[in-house]
Amino acid sequence: MTFETEQDLIREKKAIQTFVNIFAGSFKKLDPKDIDYKVFDKDGNLIAYAEVKGRIKAIYNAYPLPIEAKKLVKLIDKRLPPIVIWSCENGIIYGKANKLKGEIKWAQDNSLYDSELMVYYDKQKELKYVRYV
């Protein structure tokens, strides 16, 4: 079961495109029951997997950044660099999940993830951002 609307998918594609543009790479969307994307370098080599999360806030007030714990485990199980990208209103925040420090707790203040185990990340040096042009 997916909760992604057409707007969510447009926001997600803009975020992944912004991310791969950093290094002239490309991406491929995966099955809806899997994580979101395979990420390729400029030569077409598979270099990472990425999960894109919508964050309907500006970069400056997007923290703490949430992700479902089960999505994070699925991403890390791919055994290549696990990239998490949060798509904000004015850009993206991204980082390698295996380098981030977060807090695990039950979902807070969001009926979409009610009774869901979540990981929340505060601002840290491993998180980078890119503003949309």
C-alpha positions in Angstrom: 0.0 0.0 0.0 1.4 3.4 -1.0 0.5 6.8 0.3 2.3 8.7 -2.5 0.3 11.2 -4.5 1.2 12.5 -7.9 2.6 15.7 -6.2 4.7 13.5 -3.9 6.1 11.7 -6.9 6.9 15.0 -8.7 8.7 16.3 -5.6 10.6 13.0 -5.2 11.8 13.1 -8.8 12.9 16.7 -8.5 14.9 15.7 -5.3 16.7 12.7 -6.9 17.4 14.7 -10.0 19.0 17.5 -7.9 21.0 14.9 -6.0 22.5 13.1 -9.1 23.2 16.5 -10.8 25.8 17.1 -8.1 28.1 14.5 -9.7 26.5 14.2 -13.2 25.0 10.8 -12.4 21.7 9.2 -13.1 19.0 7.1 -11.3 16.5 4.4 -11.9 13.2 4.1 -10.0 12.7 0.8 -8.2 9.5 -1.2 -7.5 7.0 0.6 -5.2 7.5 -2.1 -2.5 11.3 -1.6 -2.5 13.3 1.5 -1.6 13.1 4.4 -4.1 16.1 4.5 -6.4 19.3 3.0 -7.7 22.0 5.7 -8.2 24.6 5.5 -11.0 27.8 7.6 -11.5 28.5 9.5 -14.8 29.8 6.2 -16.4 26.6 4.3 -15.5 28.1 2.3 -12.6 25.8 1.5 -9.7 27.2 3.4 -6.8 24.4 3.7 -4.2 20.7 3.2 -3.3 18.6 6.2 -2.3 15.4 6.7 -0.4 13.6 10.1 -0.9 11.4 11.4 1.9 9.1 14.4 1.5 9.5 17.2 4.0 7.0 20.0 3.4 9.1 22.6 5.2 12.0 24.9 4.2 15.5 23.6 4.7 16.1 25.9 7.7 13.2 24.5 9.7 13.0 20.9 8.4 14.7 19.3 11.5 14.4 16.8 13.0 14.4 14.8 9.7 12.2 11.7 9.9 12.4 8.3 8.2 10.6 5.1 8.9 12.9 2.6 10.6 11.8 -0.3 8.4 12.7 1.8 5.2 16.1 2.6 6.7 16.8 -1.1 7.4 15.7 -2.0 3.8 18.0 0.7 2.4 21.0 -0.4 4.5 20.4 -4.1 3.6 21.3 -3.2 -0.1 25.0 -3.2 1.0 25.9 -0.2 -1.1 26.1 3.3 0.2 22.6 4.1 1.7 21.6 7.6 0.8 18.6 9.3 2.4 17.3 12.5 0.7 14.7 14.7 2.3 12.9 16.8 -0.3 12.2 20.2 1.2 10.3 23.1 -0.3 13.4 25.0 -1.3 16.0 22.2 -1.8 17.2 18.8 -0.5 19.0 17.6 2.6 20.9 14.4 2.1 23.4 12.1 3.8 24.7 8.6 4.0 22.5 6.7 6.5 25.5 4.7 7.8 27.2 8.0 8.9 24.2 9.6 10.6 23.3 9.7 14.2 19.6 9.7 15.0 17.0 8.9 17.7 14.6 6.0 17.3 11.1 6.4 18.7 7.5 5.9 17.9 6.0 8.4 15.4 5.1 11.7 16.8 2.4 14.2 15.6 1.7 12.5 12.3 -1.3 10.3 11.7 0.2 9.0 8.5 2.9 7.2 10.5 0.8 6.5 13.6 2.2 3.5 15.5 5.3 3.4 13.2 8.8 3.1 14.5 10.7 6.2 13.2 14.3 7.5 13.2 14.7 11.3 13.7 17.9 13.1 12.7 18.9 16.5 14.1 21.3 18.8 12.2 24.8 17.3 12.0 27.9 17.7 9.8 27.2 14.5 7.8 24.0 16.1 6.4 24.5 18.3 3.3 22.0 20.4 1.5 21.5 21.8 -2.0 19.0 24.5 -2.8 16.7 24.2 -5.9 17.6 26.6 -8.7 
